[in-house]
Amino acid sequence: MFHQQIIKSLTTKMIIQHQQQRLSTISQSLSFALILRKKILKNISETGYSLRTISDQQKFQPMAPYPKALEQQPNDMSKLPKKQSWKEASSLIILAPDNQSKINLTDVQNLPIKFDYNTLMVKRSVTSSFFASAYVFPGGQVELSDFEYKWYDLFEKYGINLNDLDRISMDIVGPRPPMITDPITLKGQSTNMKIINMDIGLRITAIRETFEEAGILLLVDPKKRNDNDYCKVLTSKSLNTDLNEWRQKIRSDSGQFIQLCDQLKMVPNVWSLYEWSNWLTPISVGHRRFDTMFYVCCFEQKPPVFVDNAEVTTPIWCNPIEILETHRLDQAFLAPPQVYELSRFLRFPKMDRLYRFMRSRQTLGCQRWLPVFLTYDDGALSLVPGDEQYPTEPLLVSDGKQIPEFNGSVHDANRNAKSKNRMELMGIKCRAICTIEPGCGHIPPITYPFNDDSDGDEQSKPIAKL
């Protein structure tokens, strides 16, 4: 379990004792966790996420055994070639209400559906060394300052009980990915370094990076914290503080973020972020790799966006199908993980239903996904765990061999496969195809766009076509 594994990486006596207290609490709550799991699964089933896209006769295939190789880190990251090592990162999918949508959608049973929310995406700079010009969710690389123990001191200073804070981790009864149990960010650091819970630290990374890149600040007054509320919009005017000046300071020194919180007498709103997925950059993509945790949060209204014009430039608010359609028309470049996650959101036209689902699902954990590429005459497939062609022992780093090449078309490869969890790449265009249960209580994406003659995959048929 997470708490047993993290103890191994914390060698000071004080931290070991602290973690043992947590384990004792977990042991006492084991029966409660089992009951909680049953309730969670019941809640997920009641969200109605399928939205009538699957007939009563059609069921998704169970996920294949999860590859053990994805549950561990390389023994010594420092010995890996620079192009094969990776950094850990944290990204945030921000949702906000939108009652002005001009796109009316129709599902397969001709029932009117309209998205009542938008998601924020930002365009990476053309000079970026990682997915230049791609539209992505705000986020970035973790810093050691995000995990320093003084964050616990700050939470305690403003009345947050650490046991209550750590319930974010303790309530997760499902799998934990390696970036939680054995973070490479901490490898090589002093054994005397005191750190906070990784589940808290990665949320702080997402909050800090979102502020740096988009000027959106997710802090909360501890006295007014309410787990059931959407995030409130904070501005320089409402806080009587020059947030742009603070952004400049924090971009130069990430350690300044805790100083901003202390000055405002607020803490990072880690409770508003819900764990969604974990993607590791494929071994064959570019010269930089990231192991990224994706979180989702909901705002009560759209916050103003101020991009840094360095790492990211153009911000856009859009509903999931709008950006996917723009991608289909070659007017926006989306990386495969963004396509997959946006395609999942197609099952949720209503933000409140998505909010209730992600709150319940988070407790079932998540697993690292490492895409594996196969190339064909006219394109490529990017396989993720659960696909029938996904290797039982995927390589975390390259062995120097070329990407497997196959004769024939991507269409034929899709048509001949039964259990699919993959992304189809035709040039820069990408679409997700899934006929399995993705695991950890998660939902499969809906394929967009769908061509009735492409592969006949009714199980991933979309709720709408523009």
N, C-alpha and C positions, 0 to 999 in steps of 0.2 A: 504493500500500500504506500501511498504518497508519504505519509508521515514516518513510516519506517525507513523509507529510502532517503528522505531529506536529512534524517538524523545522521546518516553516514557521512554526509558532506559538511556537517557542522561539528567541529571537533572541540570547541571550548566546553568546559564543564557546565557553565551557566546555561548555554543554549541547549545542551543535551538534556539537562533537567527540565528546561522549559518545554521541550518537545515531548518528554516522557509524560508530563502532566497532560498534554494534549491527547496522547495515546490512551491514557487512562480514561479520559472523558469519552473518547471514541468507543472504547471497549464497553463502557457502561451504557452507551447509546446504540449498541449493535442491533438490538431487537427493534428499536425505534427506526433505525435506518432501513431495515427490511420492510417495515410497514410503510415508511415514507416512499420507498421505491415503488411499491404497489400503487400508492396514491398518485405518484407522479405519472406512471404509465396510464392510469385511468384518466388523469387530467389531460394528458397529451391526446388520448383517443377522443376526448370530448371537445377538443378544439376544432375538430372537423377539418383538418388541414388538407385532406385530399380534394375538397371542393368539387366532388363529383367528377374528377378526371379519370377515375379508375372504375370500371364497371364491377358489378358484384361478382362476375365470373373471373376477373383478372386480379391476380395477387402478385406482389413483388417477391422476388426470390430472396431467401435468407442470405446474409452476407457470408462470404467465404471466410475461413479462419484468418484472423489478422496476422500478418507476417511478424515474427518475433524480432527480425532485424530492425524494424521501425520503433521498437520499444527501448532501444539503447543508443548511446553515443559512441563515437570512435574512442578507442583507448587513449589516444594522445592527439588532440587536434593540432598541436604545434608542429607535428611532423608531417601534416598533410600539405600537399601543394596549395599555394594560395588560391588558385581557382577552384579548388575542391573543398576548402574549409568554408565555414559559413558563420554569419553573425545572427544573434537572436534579435527579434523585433516584435513589435506589438502594434496592431492596427485596429481602428475603430470605425464601425459602420454606424453612422448617425442617421436616425429616422426622425422626421418631423411632420406634423399634419399638413395636408394640402387639400383644401376643398375646392380648388379652382381647376382641377384636372380637366383637360379638354378631350381626353381620349376615353371613349366608352368601349368597353371590352365585352366579349360574349364568350361564355364557356361552351363546352361541347354539347350541353343540353339547352343552348340558346337562352340562358338566363343572364340578365344584365349584371355586369360586374364593373365596378369602378374603384380604382385605387384611391384611398383617402390620405395617402402619405407620400412623401418624397424621401430620397436618400441623398446624402451629400457625397459628391465625388470631386476630386481635384486632378488636374492634369500635370503630370510630371514634366519638368523642364526638358527641353530638347537637348540640353547638355548633360542631362542626368546619366550616370554610369549604370543605372539599373532601370530597365523598362522606360527608356526615354519616350516622352510624348504620350505615354499610356495614361488613361483615366484610372485612378485608384482611390481607395478609401484612405483617409488621413492616417498617418502613423509613421513609425520609424524605428531605428535601432535603439536597443536598451542601453542604458548607461549604469555604471556601478552606483551612482548617486541615487538611482531609483530603488536600490535594495538596502541602503544603509539603515542601520537600526534606529537612527535618529528620527525616522518616520514614525516609529512606534512611540517615541517620546512626544512627538507632535500630537498624535492621536490622543495619547493619554493626557497631555496638557490641556486639551480642549474637551475632556470628559468622555472620551470613547474608551470603553473597557476592552482590553486586548482580547479577552476570550470571546467577546461578542464579535469583534473584528475578524477573528480567525474562523468564525463560523462560516465565512464565505468558502473556506476550504473544507471544513469539517462536514458541511452539508453535501459535498460532492461524493457520491458513493460509487461512481463509475471510474473508468480508466483515467490515468493521468499521463500525459505525454512527457518525453524526456526533458523538454525545456522547463518543466515543472519539477521533476524528480531529480534531475542531474544537470543543471544548467551549465552550458559551456562558458557563459559569461563569468562564472565564478571560478573556473578552473585556473590554477596558477596564482590565485589570490592568497593572501596571508591566511593561515589557519586561525589567526586571532581575530579575523574580521567578523563582526557580528552583523547578521543580515536579518531582514524581515521575511515573512512568509512569501514564497514566490508568487502565489496567486494574487497577493496584494501588490507586489513589486511590478508585475507585468501590467497590471491595471494602471498603476502610476505612470508607467512608460507610455501607455496609450493616451492617457490624459495629458501628460506633458507634451508629447509629440503633436497631438491635435491642437494644443494651444500654440505651439511654435509654428506649425504649418498653416493653420486656418484661423487662428485668433479666437478659437472657441474655448472658453474656460469652464471646466467641469469641477467646480468646487461646491462645497455645501457647508452651511452653518450647522455644526453638530447639534445645536439645540433645536433646530428646525428640521432635522433629517427625518424623512419618512420613506420607508422602503417601497411603498406602493405608489409614490408620485413619479411622474415624468420629470426629467431634468428641467430646471428653471434657467432662463437665459440671464447671463451676467454680462454687464458691459462696464466700460470705464465710468460712465455716468452713474450707474446704479451702485458701483463700488467706490466712487469718488477716488479713483486711482487711474493713473496713466498706464493702461495695459499694454500699449504698444511699446512703451519704454521697457516694461518688464519682459516682453517677448524678446527684445534685443539682448537683454542681459542673459536670459535663459538660453538663447541660441549660442551665446558665447561660453556660457558655463551652466551646464544642466543642474549643478548643485544649487543654483539660485532659485530653483522652483520651490523648494521648501521654505526659502526666505519669503517668497511672495505669499505663500499660504499662511505663514506665521504673522506677517504684517496685516493680512486681511482677517486673521483669527478664524480661518476656515480650514477645511481639510479636503483632500481629493475625494470626489464622490465615487469611491470604488464600488459602492453598493448598486449604482445605476448601470454598471457594465456587466453584461451577461456573456459568459464564455460561449462561443459559437463554433469555431473550427481552428485547426492548426495545419498549416501548409509549409512544407520544406521545398525550396527551389530545386528543380531537377538537376541532376549531375551534368546535363548537356546544355544548359541554358546560360549564355553569357559568361562573364568572368566574376560575377558576384553572386553569392547565394545567401539566402536568409531563411531562418526557421521562424515563422511568424504566427503568433496567436491572434485570431480575429475575435473581437468582442462586438456586441451590439448594444446600443442605448437609444432611448426614445426621449425627445424633447417635447415640452408642452406647446412650443411654437418654434418656428425657424429662427435660429440664432444668426446674427450678422456674421459674415465670413470675411476675413482679411488674410489673403494668402501672402506668403513671404516673398513671392516672385524670385525665389532662389531655387529651392528644391521643387516647389510646385508653383503653377501659375493660375490657370483658369479654373475657377470653381463652378460647379453646376449642381442645381437641385433637380432631381428627376425621379419619376417612379421607375420601378425595375424594367418594365417592358419598353419604356421610352429609350433608355440607354442601350438596351439590347437591340432594339430596332435601329438606332443610330449606328451601332456597331455593325449590324448586318448590311447597312448601306455604305460601309467604309468611311463613315464620317467621324468615327471614334474608335480608337484602339483600346481594347480591353485585354488584360492578361487572363489566361485560362482560369485561375482561382476566382477572379472577380466575376467571370461569366458563370461559373458554377454556383457561386453564392447568390448572385442576382436571380439565377434561374430557380433557386430554391424559394426566393421571395415571391415568385409568381403564384405560389399556392396561398398567399396571404394578401388579398386586396385590402383588408382592414388592419390598421396598425394595432388596434387593441387586441385583436386575435393573435397577431404575431407576437405582441408583447407578452401575452399570457403563455403562449407556447414556449418562448425562449426562457421565461422565468422557470417553468417546470422542467424543461429539457436540460438546463444547465447542470442540474444535480446528477445527471447520468454521465457526466464527464465528456471527454473527447480523446481522440487518438491522432497521432501525427500521420499526415498523408504526404507521401512523396510520389509525384507523378513519374511515370516511366514511359518513354516515347518509343513508338514503332512508326516507321515511314513506309509509304506506299507510292505508287506511280503518280498519284494526283494530290497527295496530302499526307497527313500524319494523324496518329491517334495518341492521345496522352491518357494512359491508364492510371487509375487510382485504386486503392485497396477495395477488394470485393469483386472486381472484374475477373472474369474467368481466365483472362490471359495475363493477369498480373502475376509477376514472379513470386514464388514462395519465399525466396530469399533476395529481396531487392538490394542492390548495392547502394550504400550511403555515399560512397565516393567512386569516381570513375576508375575502371581497371585498364583504361587506355583503348578499349575496343570501340568501334564505331557503333552508332545507333543501328539496331537491326533493321534491315531493309527487306521488304516483301514485294513480290510482283502482284499486280492487280490493283484494284481501287479501294478507297476507304469505304465506299458504298458496299462493296462485296464483303469486306471484313465485318461491317456492322450487321449486314443481313445474315451472315453465317453464325454470329455469336448469339448466345441465349442470355447469359448472366452478364450484364454490362454495367460498368461504372466508369465512364470515360468521357473525354472531351475530343471532339472531332475538329481538326485544324485544317482549313483550306486557305492557304496563304496566311493573312493575318486574321481571317474570320475564324470564329470558334463557337461551338455550341456543345452543351452538355447533354449526355445521353445516359440514363440510368434506369435499370429494370430490377434493382435489388433494394433491400432495406440497408441504408448506409451504416447502421450500427449506432450505439449510444443514444437511442431514442430519437435519432435525427430523421429528417425528411429528405426524400430524393428530389432532385431538381426536375423541372418540367422543360422538355426540349423546346428551344426557340431559336430560329424559326423551324416549323415542322413542315415537311414536304410529304404529302401522302404517298408519293412514289419512291421516297428515298430508302426507307428501311422497314416500313410497315410496323414500326414500334408504337403500338397503341398505348402501352403502359406509360410512356413519357410524353404523350400527346399534350400540347399546351392548352391552357384555358382560353386562349384567344389568338387570333391572327389579325394584324393590322391591314 
